[in-house]
Amino acid sequence: MTTETLPDLADDGTADPGGAASRRGTLLGIVFAATGMVCVGSSVAVSAAITDAPLFTLQGVRYALAALLLLAVARVTGWRVPRPRGREWLWLAGVATAGLVLFNVGVVRGVAHAEPAVIGVAVAAVPMLLAVVPAVATRTLPARTVIIGAMVVTAGAVVVEGFGRTDAAGVGYALLVLVCEAGFTLLAVPVLPRLGAFGVSFHSVWMATVGMAVIGVTTEGPAAVTTLDTGDLLAALHLAAVVTTLAFLLWFTAVKRLGSGRAGLLTGVVPVAAAALGVPLNGIVPGPMVWLGTAVVALGLLIGLQESPSRRVGTRRLGRSRRRVSRAGS
């Protein structure tokens, strides 16, 4: 009886020495997350053009357009829209309510009591929550590199955003924004394996459409939609296509590949992307502190996205145990 250990295999059964397929998957997840966050960063410039519009009504139009776009993508690509089951409806309702509806309420109401930078700093703290909360929930120790990277990314994003004036209500809304932004990812984690990025995106978006429509009709009136001009509708189309449809699909795909902790590090790209896009769109050249904060964010990403030694060893052992074949011979 002889035993032969075969080389690591890729998903298609071909030889994959050194886990190259795993590294490619991780790299692809990083690219998806970063690109999605750049899309989200573009919303800053667009939002500046719709300050006079009925915001909740416009957000309802945005999410309705996004739901239609997702259905169109499903029709063209042949993707199946999975139907939620049982408790999955509750998780999806949480994603829509916290991550989309309440998040926008916190931002809209928060800027009335605090400078936008204060709200931005709250969002910048999301990587820490995404790194710590799953570890606490599963009673495991978070990876040291992810924690250190999240701290550095958060610090860099805070430098980019800066600090601003606020009152007690502003602090409360900032905390609401922080919790809701983290909830957008964490509440999706339990349903991502079965529903996938497309299913989570579509169902959370149409649920948010209903929520925003109710808030819009209640606070702004049913006739508010008739006050939207061409600029407002173009902004809503950009938010629906780029910031919602594209960004959501990229982000949830990245979370599925990387996990919430490592993917959360890439949220630090948002303020950096917003500052960079301000140059061609608004002619605003970032100051020295923005460049410093950008460098700190980059350093945090380098620290947090590297695979820890224990994870590498565990992955190799798991791969070898699955791919060891015994061959009988005389």
Secondary structure, DSSP 4 states (H G I P E B T S, - for coil): -EEEEPPPB-TTSSB-GGGHHHHHHHHHHHHHHHHHHHHHHTHHHHHTT-TTS-HHHHHHHHHHHHHHHHHHHHHHH----PPP-TTHHHHHHHIIIIIIIIHHHHHHHHTTTB-HHHHHHHHHTHHHHHHHHHHHHHT-PPPHHHHHHHHHHHHHHHHHH----B-HHHHHHHHHHHHHHHHHHHTTTTTHHHHHHHHHHHHHHHHHHHHHHHHHHHHH-GGGGGG--HHHHHHHHHIIIIIIIIHHHHHHHHHHHH-HHHHHGGGGHHHHHHHHHHHHHH-----HHHHHHHHHHHHHHHHHTSPPHHHHHHHHHHHHHHSEEEE---
